[in-house]
Structure formats: structure tokens, C-alpha cells
Amino acid sequence: MSVFEVEGGKVLSGAIRPTGNKNAALPCLAATLLTEDEVVLENIPRIRDVSTLLAILEALGAEVQWAGTNTVRVRASGKLNSQPDPQLSERIRASILLAGPLLARLGRVELPPPGGDVIGRRRLDSHFLAFRGLGAQVELDATEVKLRAPELRGSDIFLDEPSVTGTENAIMAAVLAKGTTRLRNAACEPHVQDLCHLLNAMGGRISGIGTQILEIEGVDRLGGATYRIQSDHIEAGSFIGLAAVTGSVLRIPDAPLGHMDSTLLGFRRLGVDCDVDDGDLVVHGDRDRKIRSDAFGHIPKVDDGPWPAFPADLTSIALVTATQCSGTVLVHEKMFESRMFFTDKLVAMGARIILCDPHRAVVVGPSPLRGAPLESPDIRAGMAMLLAALCANGTSRIQNIGQIERGYERIHLRLRELGAEIQRLEGGEGE
């Protein structure tokens, strides 16, 4: 099994560019099933989740080709299978995103419950609410989801929560439905916006992009398109934390600044200063990192929420960052009840953290961390522990790095370019 071996305590320097948005790449790849024409997607990250979804698309009958380092061509022109491969599907949660396009294209789909990170219960009810609203029949059991819809019809749908994947599935089903769909309480994250822009480039008619009310006028068919995925704001936020915990000055070219207001506000609350220079985001991790109290000296809070609030995928990074900042802060992860459990590993490294409940942790910093054996439970907690290892004194070995590599492309090589001492070991050999 592959591991990262990290010698921590090194100050880093240089530039690190975020890859394409993982959470946009996956629904956009799923959307290629909506047309028989070729779709070219640029700035696709070469990560494990993308590789798995491409394998599922091929197994369904689509032609898939890497046309460059980060460019993928997909043509789903032949007869498609309505049943995604169950073994591949259980590896990633994004397999649920195939439901909408297959239902719209074939009128039926059978798929197993999706896999992915173990960060608590992740409801699918909003998906089924939307499909039923469009006229689909939904059958559920413990091992399979069956959807049937000889004809999808546009309607007024209020989602019971602003689920990102639920919104994306609803959009992909509605874009080929008869009539107009009004989708209310929709998620409006940057990755949802990317999907909408791709579908419009393919001939869709979606308005209200970036808001919680989407108007989707159904069309008879979609065509091919070439579309470039935006840079990943979550990866850019991870690199802000990287600079902060290692006391480094790092430049982040191509940071999606238009989508980072809440991220920059959250890290500013931790005392991490950033500025923009010639279009690049520059993180001054070498400055005094003092947690900024709320008015009248109250303990501040970094908490997540639906877009445009601080992203849930950055709460783990913010928590590790807080261990290297002066002061006390409450980190409140509202969305997933198991995401904070990795804090026991940080406490073992020397962090001063009180886990109040599955959603809240109080962090008192700064705390010198020491190297330790670690294991990555999910993508974001894995990256957070990698940051902890990079700032710790001594050597850390991180197991289960496949979780990190599901979301971060060639991360050990990119960190090494900044001066980090990190090796990817398998069977005792470095890569």
C-alpha cells in the first residue's frame, strides 16, 4: 500500500497552481451522456475520482480519450447501457450523477447506492424528490435504485435542501424534459455554475445561474461543445492553509478569486493575510497569524454552510490551520457528522483541540506538532493531515493516501517543487 513519508518543519516557497475543479469535472463528465455528439472538456484534473468516472462512462458504452494532459474527449454516440458498473460505482459518490443524464437519455436507469467518503450520512432524498417532480417513477431497495420515465416533464420543484449533487441531477434531467422547470432552493456553488454553463454551450437554456432559483427550458436535443472547467477554489483554499501552517509565502496563480470571498474571509479570521498581485493570490504565511476575536472580545467562529458561505470542504483545512495560529477559535462543521473525527490524530501530534461534539471543535493555538503515523479517512481530512505533517517536527507516514489522490493531482510532486520533503512510497520504494 502506498504511503506519504513527510519530513516536516520546512519553510516552503514558490508558486502552486490549482488544478481544475474536481467537483465541476465530475458532473460535466456525466453530462456528456446527454448528447451523441463529442464533448471536449479542458482543465480536467487527473485524479482517481475522474479516472473512475471515465471508466464507468466507457463501461456504459461511451468513447473516452485523453486528448492532452488535462483534456478529455467523450462521445456517447452508440447504444448506452442503463446500468453503471456496480463495482466501479461503489468507489465514488459521483456515480449518482449518472442518474439524471441516463434517465433523460434512455428513460430508465438502474444503479447501486453510490460510494465515496465516509463522512457521515449523505442524503439522496433531494435527488428522488426532483426526479419524481419531473415525472419519474422511483423504486428503492437496499442494493439498487431504479428510475423510469418514458417522458420527463418540466415542473416547479422546491428542493428540500440545497443539495449540490441533487441540484446537478435535477438540472441534467430537466434540460431535455418537455416544457420549463423552475428549480427553487437550488445549490449555486461554482461547480453547479460550471455544469450550467457547459449545458448552455451544448444548446441548453438555463437562466438564473449562480442563484438559488434556476429556470430550465427543456430542449429536444443537445449538441457537442468544448468547455474549460474553472480552477478549483477548494484546492486554492487548501494552499492558503499550506502557506499558513508552514510559515511560508506562496503564490497561487489562476486562483478563482471571484469564488473565494468566503474562503478569504474565513482564513482572515484566523489571522492569515492574503493579497492579489498581478492576478495571482499571494499568501503571507510568514506574518503574525493571530486569530481575530469577534466584537467585544468574543471567541470567533469559522463555520460552513451552503454557498456562498465558507465551504464545508475547507473546514478540515481551517481546523489544522488554527492549530498554528495564536488564539482560540470554534470550528463548526454543520453539514457532515463524521468529518471532525480525525481531530484525535491531531491531538496525538500535540494539537490543543476540544472536540465538543461531532460538529464542533474548539482549537487553541499555536501548538508545536510532532510527526506521527497517520491515516487518511477522506479526501479533505487526508489533505488536512498532510498539512499537519508538513508543519510538524519529525517524520510522519500517512497511510491510505489513495483518498488524498482522489481529489489532489500529483500532490506530492507539486509540494516537492515548493521545497517540501515528501516521498510517495510503495513497497519501500520512492516514486
N, C-alpha and C positions, 0 to 999 in steps of 0.2 A: 504494500500500500504506500502511495506517495505521501510525503510529509514536507513541510517547510521547516528548515532549520534556520533560525534567526539569531544573529548576534546583535543585541540591542545596544542602545545608548549612543548611536551615531547621529550627528547632525547631517541633514541632507541638503542638497542644493540643486538648482536646475529647473527644468520645465517638464511637466507631465500633462499630456493632453487627454481629456476624457474621450472614450470611445462613443459609438452611437448608443442611444438609449435602449437598453435591453428590454424594458417594459413597453417600448414602442415597436421594437423589431418583431416581437412575438405576435401581437395581433395583426401587424401589417403582413407578416408571412402567412398567417391564417387567412387573411383577406384575399390572397392570390387565388384561392379556390373559388372565388365568386365570378371568375371570368375564364373563358377558354383562351384568351389572348395572353401573351407574355407580359409579365410584370418584372421590372428591374428595380431592385431595392439597393440603394447605396448607403454606405456608412453603417453596415450591419456588423455588430461585434462578433468575433469568432470565439464564442464561449460555448460551454457544454449545453446549456438550455437551447441555444439556437441550433446546434448540431442535432440534438434530439428531435426538435420540431421539424427540421428539414428531413430527417429520416422518416418521421411519421407522414409527412407530405408525399414522399416518394412511395411509401407503402400504400398510400391511398390511390396512387396512380399518376401523380404529378411528375413532371420532369424538372429536376433541380440541378443547377450548375453554378459553381462559384466562378464568376467572370473576372475576378480580381481579388485582392487581399480582403476587401470588405464589401464586395458587390456580389449580389446573388440574383440569378435569373430563375424565375419559376414560370412554368407553363402547365396549366391543368386542363389540357385540351382533350384528353381522352376520357374514357369511361372511368368514373371515380367510384371507389369503394365507400360505402356509407358507415363502415365500422373501422375506426382508427385502431391501430395495433395496440392491444391491451398492455403488453409488457413495456413498450416504449411510452405509452401514455401515463403509466404509473410513476414515471421518473420525474415528470414536471407538471406543475399545476396548469401551465398554459395549454395543456391538451383540451381543457374545457372550452377554449376559444375556437375550437373546430366545430362546435355545435351550431353556432349561428350561420356560418357560411355553408356548411353541408346541408342544413335544413333549408336554406334559401335556394341552394343549387339543385338538391336532389329531392327535397320534400320529406326526407327521413334521415335519421341518424341514430346509431346505437353506439354508446361509448361508456367505458368504465369510469368510476369516480376518479378525478384527477389526483396526481401525486403532488410532490413539491415539498417545500419547507414544513417542518414540524414546529409551528409557532402558535399552536392553538387552533381552535375550531375556525374554519373559514367558510362562512355560509355560501350556499349556492341558490338560496331561495329567490333572490332577485333575478337570477337568470330565468328561472322557471316562470316567475311572475310575468316577465317580459314576453317570453315565448307564448304563454297562454293568452296574453293580451293581443298578440298578433295572429291568434287563431290556431296555434299548435296544440296537439294533444301530448301530454307529458305523462310517462309511466316511469316510476322509480322503484327500484329494489336495492338490496344491499350491494349488488355486484354490477348493476348496469342502469344506464339512463336511456330511455327510448323516447324519441321525439318523432311526431308525424304531423305533416301539414301539407296536404295536396295544394293548398293555396294560402299564402300569407297575406293578411290584410292589415293595412295601416290603421292605427287607433291612437287614442290618448292614453298614455301609460304613465303612472306615477310609481317610480321605484320605491320600495320600502326602505332602501338605504342607498347612498351614492356609491355603489359598488363599481370599482373600475372595470373588472372583467365582465360584470353583469351589464354595464353600460355598453361595453365594446361588443358583446354578443348581441345585444338588442339592436345596435346600430347596423351590424353586418347582416342581421336577419331582415331589418326593416328597409334596407337600401334597395332590395329587389321586391318588396311587398307591393301589393296593389293599393294605391292611394297614399295618403300622407300620415306619418306617425309623428305625434308630439310626445317627446320623451322628457318627463319632468323629474326633478331631483336626480339628474344625471351627474355622474362624475365628470370632472373637467380638467383632470391632470394633463400635463404636457403630452403624455403618451396617448391619451384619448384624442387630443387635438391632432397629433400626427396621423392617427388612423383616419380621422375625418378628412384631413387634407389629402391623404392618399386616395380615399374613396372618391372624393370630388375630382381628383386628377384622372380617375378611371371613368368618370362620367356620372358620378353620383350627385345628388342635390341635397346637401346638408347645410343648414344655416344654424346660427347660434353657437358656433364653435367657440369653446373657451368659456361658455356659460353653463348653468345647470338646467337650461331648457333648450333642447335640440329639436329642430324641425327637419324631418327626413321625408322628402318627397320621393316615393318609390319610382324606379325606372325599370324599363323592360330588360335591359342588359347593361353590363359594364364592359369596358374595353381594357386594353393594356395601358401601361403608364411606366414612367421612370420617376422614382421619388427618392429623395435623400432624407434619411432619418436624422432627427436633431441629436446633438450631443447630450450625453446622459447627465442630468442635473444631480442625480444621486451619486454618481461616481465623482463628479466635481465636488460635492459636499464631503465625500469620503477623503478627498485630497486636502480639503481645508483642515479636517481633523488630523490628517497625517502631518501637515506642517506644524500644527499646534503642539501635538504631543512630542514631536522630536525637536522642538525649538528651532525650526528651520524657516527660511524664506523660500517659498516655492511659487513658481509662475504656472498658471493654468491657462494655456491658450484654448480658444474655442469653448470656453465655459459658457453655457446658455444663460447669460446674465438676465435675460428677460423672464426667466423662470426661477430665479434664485432669491427673490426678495425675502421670503420667509426663512430660507436657509441662512442667508447672511444675517438676518435679524437674530435668529437663534444662536448662532456662533458669536455674534457680537455680545449677546447677553453673558456668554462665558468668558468674555474678555479677549476674543480673537479678532484682531484687526485685519481687514482686507481693503484693498483699493483696486481701481481699474487703471491700467497703464497700456495705452495703445491698443485697447480692445481686449487685453488679457487680464484675468483676475490674478492679483498678486496677494499672497497670504503672508503676513508678517508674524510668523510663529515665534520669532526671536524676541518679540516685545513682551512687556509685562502682561501676563494673562491673568487678570483679576476679574472674578465673577462680579457682575454688576447687580447690586441689590435693587429691588423694586423701591418705589417711593416710600419714604419714612423708614427705610432700613429693612423692609421685609425681605424674606428669603425669596429669590426669584424662582421661576419655573420654566423649564423647557418642555413643552408638550406638543404632541402631534394632533392631527385632525385631517379631515378631507381637504383637498386642495381649495384655496391656496394656503392653507395652514402649513406648519412645519411638517415635512414628510415623515411618515411612520418609518420608512426605510432608513432614516438617518438618526433615529433615537439611540440605537446601539452605538453609533459613532459619537454622538454627542455625549453619551454617558462616559465612554472611555476618555474623551477629550476633557471632561470635567475633572477627572482624577488628576490631571496635570495643571489645573488652574487653581488660583488662590481663592478660597471662599467656599460657600455652601450653596447647593442648588438642588431643587427637586426635579427629577426627570420623570415625566408622566407619559407612559405608553398606553394610550387609550384603546387601541384597535385590536391587539393580539395578546391573549392572556398568557402565553408562554414565552414571549420574546425576551423577557428580562431575566430568565433563569440562568443565563450564562454569567451573571454577576458573581456567582460563587467562585468562578475561576479567577476573576479579577481580585477578589478578596484574598484568595490564596497567594496572589502575586504581591500583595501588600496594599491594595486599594482600601480606602475607608468608605465603605458603602453600606447603607442600611436598606435592605430590601423590605419595604413596608408591606407589600402585597404583590400579586402577580403583575400589577400595572405600574407601581410607583417605587422609585428608589431615591434615597437621599444620598448625595455624594459630597464628601468633604475633601477638599484638595488644598495644596498638591500632595501627592503621596508618591515617594520613590517606589517603583515597581521592580521586581526581580524576576529573572527568567524562570520559566516553569514548563512542564509538559501540558499541552493544551489540546483541545479537540474542537473542531468547528461544527456547531449544531445546525446552522443555517447560513445562507449567503451573507447576510448583513452582520450577524453576531460573529461569524468567522472573520470577516474583514475587520471588525472592531477588535477582535483578539489579536489579529495580525498587527494592528496599530499598537496595541499594548506591548506586544513582543518587541516591536521596533524601538520603543522608548524605554524598555526595561533594562536593568543591568544584568548582564549574563546571557546565557543561551536559552532559547525556547525552541521546542519542537511541537509543531502544530499538526495534529492528525486530521484525517478526513477533509483534506484540502480540496477534494472534488466539489464540496459545497461552495467554497470561495470561487473556484474556477467556473462554476455555473454562471456567475454574474460578472466576473472581472477578467478581462482578456490579458493573458500573458503577464499577470500582475507581478510575479517575481522578477521577470526580466526588466519590466518598466521601473520597478523600485530599485533594482541594481544600478540602473542608469543614473539614479539620483544619489548614489553613494551608499545605499543600504547593503548590509552584509546579510544576504539571504540566499539560500540554496534550496532547490527543489530536489529532494532525494527520493529514490525508489530503489529498494534492494541495496541501499548503502551507497549508491552512485548518484552524483550530482547531475543536473541537467541544465 
